[in-house]
Amino acid sequence: MSTVTDPARRRMIKIELVIVFAVTLGLSGLRSLLALLDALLRPEPLNQQSVAINVSRAARDLIDLLAQVTAAAGLVAWAALGAYLLWRDGIRPACVGLDRAQPGRDVLRGVGLAALIGIPGLGFYLLAWRSGASLAVVPSTLDDTWWRPVALTLSAVGNALAEEVLVVGYLITRLRQLGLRENSSLALAAVLRGSYHFYQGFGGFIGNVVMGLVFGRVWQRTNRLWALVIAHTLLDVVAFVGYTVLRGTVAWLP
């Protein structure tokens, strides 16, 4: 992809980046940092505090289900915004690997990436939590209803699309247009990914920076964004749904 040299166009890209991430994951990163600061100022150490990811949004069962679905839809809309802005600029979804050209390879890469990140990631999280560097992360506090697995799966898909499309496909593409080197773009994207996980503690930040470096490099080399979306979805489904199944039966779960 060629570097944009026109000063007016470069300025428009920079403004666009600020606006997009101010209303999506960039502002989430600031709120996440504030949440960590609040946790650090509490008298209890981090590993004696907890934070829940998927929580009930309404007292009535049906309204709660609809609220969960709309929250997931909002995340998908964030992804659509990034994809649309690239498409409007002449960068089709296929250019960032959001096409159906390699479905089998995308699935295989996704499963491999999920295993590569998920297994060591769980060990790192437990180490960070027990050492006091992270809060106890509770993937779900939703009641045991028939729709809970559906809601958690939709949440996983929404998270995966929003993060991978915006932080990898959209952001790194825009940084390329501004002339940043691949390593610099990769590092910025990874730090952004880590920033909106600060609410989980320092372990959440570091673990997601590492995930961002791996995912971003895989995309830079393969240009297949679907593989990242599949991997991220699998990771979150296992974490969200698996926690609800194992909670109370596995002693080492917080």
URCORCOR-V590272 format. One line per field, one symbol per residue. burial: I if it has 9 or more other ideal C-beta (glycine too) atoms within 8 Angstrom, else O. Layout:
BEGIN
burial=???
END
This chain:
BEGIN
burial=OOOIOOOOOIOOIIOIIIOIIOOIIIIIIIIIIOIIOOIOOOOOOIIOIOIIIIOOOOOOOOIIIIIIIOIIIIIIOIIOIIIOIIIOOOIOIOOIIIOOOOOOIIIOIIIIIIOIIIOOIOOIIIIIIOOOIIIIIIIIOIOOOOOIOOIIIIIIIIIIIIIIIIIIIIIIIIIIIIOIOOOIIIIIIIIIIIIIIIIIIIIIIIIIIIIIIIIIIIIIOIIIIIIIIIIIIIIIIIIIIIIIOIOOOOOOOO
END
